[in-house]
């Protein structure tokens, strides 16, 4: 027994999607976050009837003659079916109703305001309210004959009620906790056994727990080894013989309740996501419909496949032993043979047919070879190889463009202007170009009847146009005088797949995996080879970013890489960058920030930025967390590091904006995905990290202000170690002085003394950073050598025990001993210090060896300058000379002393 899947159908936009069968099984009704109700005659219905009921529809139920729906008006509204005329309001809540259930004469509804209402009949206003949950109601079920109601809420509890008396019969904890219905993915979905109501099933993690309703104890647990993720919902079949469940990865399990074993179900396709709702066909119990979180509708049905080896084979053998089908088959075969016998009890014709039918499947040579017989038998019994369903590989697209099949669409929308294409039903087309700044260029209106351009890119210097169906490239130089337009044809029937225009370059990726570069006025530059199929292009000034498919897709994600091309004159430099795309997502936008940092966004709104100094990608914003609804999306236009904003267009219930009316731009603030971002500490850390990662205005001042706020917060929380660690990691002497003043004013003398000890180290780090900025620009790697901490002098100093050095340590010691300039040059410029500070520059401190130093002691005694108690306690009283600040460049050892 095996269940097969139908193909998925688009029903609604992304978000929670509900469905049900009508009582006669003649319609499938779905609802979604787009506010529509759709009636499907079957899964292959190409033109379902659609009715808009509001901004969104959370849940639906059918009473037999009326359809109930919960909308954004916080009500449960009744409609006639199938005419969908308004028929009154049954219930009202203070928040949207998230779940509905009709059982007999009772109608139950749960709301996001944590309340549950049960109505008997159609008398609006006479409902009973059940209160006790502390979170939004996620799912519920009713068994009317015993007045039982089971509910699962966002507070992580499952409660069972007697809805007539309002008494809570049972409460179970341990379910997932959520704050809102929109953010929930695991609904629990309790389900009573519909025949006698003796069992209650609900989903928890990777198992289904079935309770006995007589004593509310766990009767048994059901698990399916084939699933790889947690169950999100479950549902009993109308006859109570099967229990279906869906997972967060689109997998489905169907259990035989009597034998408590899973049945064979076809694996989900790659585009099937978390299952949100299940519904059995009340007429045909072999058919089940489901919806996922992307708004897709599908069905599974009982197929005619033979049981395979393994688990299905064992189930088939058990069926034969239990039902006796094998014996009946043999008996029936003998009867047929007896009916056709020729008097001796054996039918010659029957034997001939059996022998010929067996020989038809075997070759004549194989009959003589015993080994071939066994191999043929084993190969015929082997199960078919499993087929891997790979993630769909994304086709090439233009950042800032809308789909090609629209009559009125955006070819490009960026921080410079908007390029819009219009296609009339007669076939005539036109292109309109508008600039945000009229001083760049006046608006353009171009005919598109002949070239049929469907690719465009606009910058402050040029407008580039091309078509994926032709090999012609057309460029209009905006700032040129005289003949502004130039065009050329690509050789060997190449076609343009991606296009980008910057203020200095034009780049086109072709079908032959070539990246062709041109100047704004048409001079041909380099031709590069792209290692894989191109996905998108972006550019800024003299840089071009090309994203391509580095390898084939896996089961969960695409494998993307990028080429960052930097051009300076006639020289060119290419950097290979990985593109860290989150599994299960697609690239949605590609571009540069206003200061030239590469960045991209996926289809779930996560924006990432590449910092060249760190050679790493950083997630800087999740636009979906700034949306008020899960069905809304942000169409990204541009990104500004200086202003710390993302310019985007809000698309309600869609992933791209319409051309008419023209949508308004919104500015989204950047926010790193830190933990506990609602806390003050996390907000300050977010500000500090963004100031250090990005090139914003007044970054150094902002870093100091935010750091001292974090320092003060750590001190107020009695975390002095964290406060000192913060100052040490930032390594700024000005910040150190502010921290010392703050700690002294707050009476934290111990913290102030510990901070004063960091002064030499921070000065060394600052000096090394300056040298690294001066010399590191030439590609020389620098290693910072920090000063050693002073050691406490002990008056009775015993002679150390002799140590035996290995050959490698003796060689290293010999090499450093032969280079005395490394230590003497710095010691010459150092002022006199007490004997307790003398061992800083000795080889004893550097290599762990104990040696006598008579010459150094005499030099210290001969020095006339003595340290007073004031300047020996307070390091700020006298400016220290750094003698042990070193930077090692390449293979040369240079001693850089602060003068």
Steps between C-alpha positions, in 0.01 A plus 500: 500500500656825383380860477603720207512880475341724245676801358491814713270787403543866589209598726599804706796719591763406755372446851260279688257327263189311611270261317203265536279266301129571472284232672422332167860514384417691183714809580837580656489847661822684587577826677820699543674819598397672175140522629353273230278191520540256211270212401672208325297224338812283507876538514516534119252789492671769289244771571392492866237749609648774716330738746677773696379529861752743646867571548561144625298190592643297788269196508178358351235243591193354326168432667337324204311802367723788602869581493656660808813713469712704742636818344700807598187655654546278812169326429370160390285581198246269336450479123256310285654223295579491214370854428720652776248762603533647848275323754584671829764499771516212748780603740714799581848510652754764592753341264474285186353152540775252416308168489143381439333164548142385435374176654129427489310801634804651666742757357827570683751776427834591655655844479836663530369679811534160685122442528283217363129534423249219441163570339203262492289544188483833321409725793766767482591646837412187702844345483697366796854625561788281617793685656821358641762517229773764519592500133330519160281200413673301224258211440198327650263206446154411629323172572139605550352172631708516819524884512880486471721774358879478467712810435869575445631852565822695473566464872617143432197327656231265376174529691189282490169659599141406558358789301150463647616555857819692419707267720860428407544120500868462412802720437827384340814714469814464289377621161686775310446859616427788261387859549282533190315279257692638203835385640377148584613202290411216740125510568455174692148467350309272739265251332232281658430155358172582315306176554487461878733770627706255707835635380655846469813545287734798484842568343815555707849504347546192277220291644123491534371449852160331539313544830227282643207733565368284786798565731706750292806278511730437202362200311783472246743703291542489123831562320609485138868444431466652152434856624790731579326794672238574762130444448296819467142363486301176498147383410296180542323360195114506505484127577769525769717231340784727389686793651678748270770747604709764322849629581678834475693379192196396297507130586179305566443190712189283501469246783283192517340550843417132553855377433664825611739497207568760227395441142709576194462864385676665207779741594425874469625711207774753561263797489268362769548676834354470851154341508244731663168317456364151419151390393363155415242452228181400687379291205828340389711409803793418269548869412661768715554869418768723653638853481847631577643827629563636149129486411514185287226235485555129442334163550614145568303195399526125528696361205498159333869421554611160620653486846875537491765319695573593857226639715228482235596144422464405865160667515387311190613169651311579821190578297524167320544311826213685669248499217593174332519650154791282407306183575194622314715581198644150491156349541357711223788403273435130558132545429579665170733218412240246601239665282728482199634148554480237228400207719830432679460791744778699328445763231766490231396837363537656847849355540604626156386851580688504830822367349490738203422800718797424726734440206399825335681697769826305466752483216584155356866531596409585854310172545822303477693722734412447865686814603301707252180361642586614849617842381180550300287403799690728736488793257126465448440499875723800572312819594530798266774749576379807690484817294653813653288810459737791466436862583382697198787690341420867463504660155683824419323820607548876508517665845221753536288345222156337514390177320519487121143381442343827620366746245623796706818425686814656642815424304717673760444698817802625694626814674548679165168449324218274383474319166146382420392282206146500359365236264164550332271212396566590137872427550621860506739587779666802658759574766484795741804617695462731801785641709471581870726802449397710201851646480634163385284481188150576386241223470513276192233323297627230263322276253541128560319355199800368311771406753264363770737591783430315826827576683604846616741672736535870572777704664593866517702461179320246280181309423562145375233292325505141374280200433537138600370396157746700288872575486474879479616734776388864497651770727403865535774716656317757709787743565650492149478770235419431137412142412396349834372161384712206394419134440673177404413139427653213694681236292404134451134556581571587863215645698514724805381336823595772751590865464635779720606862443719706734630853471815370323421152365245287315505126574298227327491128586423288195366153431855372430599573862694810391512826692558779250614841626461829314563862576207739518576629148534154344869408526528122540691390807580159642302182430493270804376144535238433767556163675129416501153613389453866585233600750527880534728798445556816704743789467639810671750745351795281383375175661273225366354214705396186310311224688486158335416139580823343620352147511172317462232541762472264794179385664466813712691787340685650205878528487591852389826687461595849385772673301592850621675678211691820579630703205767768520606638163602209281562267794239265641481303823246224581410373847305176547236528771265236639134599527363371834137447400278354774368147421157501343526858374563677171696808406258789463716815466865579430676834515753732660464741787556872454868456601562200272450198729341196330169389650211267420158399634309170486131439447436493878630853547844433651752761379874426520798729439857414401779682682820493298724572798367191679447288185168378642123541458297647784118487539395858562120498482197270494230695321227247582530583870408859416186391313162500672377190315661181375340550159678832447839527332751777444628567148852633560612800296829621655716475812680786673780436748548866582137549598455145638177443306358273230270653242220258412141482378240323714310239294181387672418139421754492217874484443525785247337846460246607241577773247168679553450660742866574566591368846677708761851431622557410864819525702580194711756534774780245515513264794734206547334167595638498855357303789250672732493807278225657711742546792697824544830313501424334164391830345827665601698202372314524169589868468865434587535215251336692216729796568804272477385297199363775276627828369251738655540867580664568836578134559788561743297737717204263500724208601635692801157616611350153471800333664490725806125432531571126493777552755262687731233232455750226588607691812141549613440125454806416715691355203840666540679225308275557200558876527878454497474251214304753295764774543778254424333375180435851362857614585450877501697717746240779495229248587727363773528844660122543495455154653752575776324827583161327508626216718668744742189713525291190576741396773629191320867548591596141429358520147674836447838352599452203270412731213815711562709188450367473144652830384832365361323217323240726340764752388692215340193378317417850377854554371496166323164580341639826364798321350270234360289766332808660349680188386221242485350672195793358298397144583757443778365288782564643846513326833460705817748431781352621827704609804553254777330563834735612781590237755507553875848509652583255777783601730628152592549373146633146488708365220281325248543137419692430183280400207586267216395646167407298197685542171225719352490733804879528507498595130232764554687642799823514303338686210348764730825532691681584174261790433559733795379804308146376547521584870783753529357756259189540704680488833719795396201733485342378822523714818628359822264269689523322833649156526158343524421607142840400357418138413246605237734484200717207606505165332382354830159660446493419130607137508437388857872468581654625825830682454693749708519854365779692673544746215133599495494545877802730488345704221182541701696606811706748301187670369439817694121526454300340782128435495300671775213327682259719310603403154559139595135466606329715240616415145341821369742719700787444255492418132648156455740411225407182321811300441352159436251582228591294197346423163631217285453552126551197274843351564656823631497594867464872559490671835256788498541710816258776584689831497 
